Amino acid sequence: MLDRKAAQRLAEIAQDASDLYAVDERLTEEHSFGWVFYFLPNPDCGQDISGWFELSPYIVDRNGSVHCMGTREPPEEVIERYARTGSVDEDR
């Protein structure tokens, strides 16, 4: 079982966000299955980030599996589906 800090680190590795993007702590959600991490442009990266978009959120399950949620659907729909089915994919 992961704790939140380890789960966030897995999301950061999966996102390969380097220093250009950072987890927005205010948006991080905890659920029974694990956590949802949202990445926003990092204002401390030393580059002009005006006009940059947020990146796809990631689900990190308590068992350590990491899932990119994509940006095609509202996060709430993907989170609900994952809680119900264990998958972020529509067709599973």
Secondary structure, DSSP 8 states (H G I E B T S, - for coil): ---HHHHHHHHHHHHT-TTTEEE-TTT-EE-SSEEEEEEEE-TTSSS--TT---EEEEEEETTS-EEE--SSS-HHHHHHHHHHHS-S-TT-
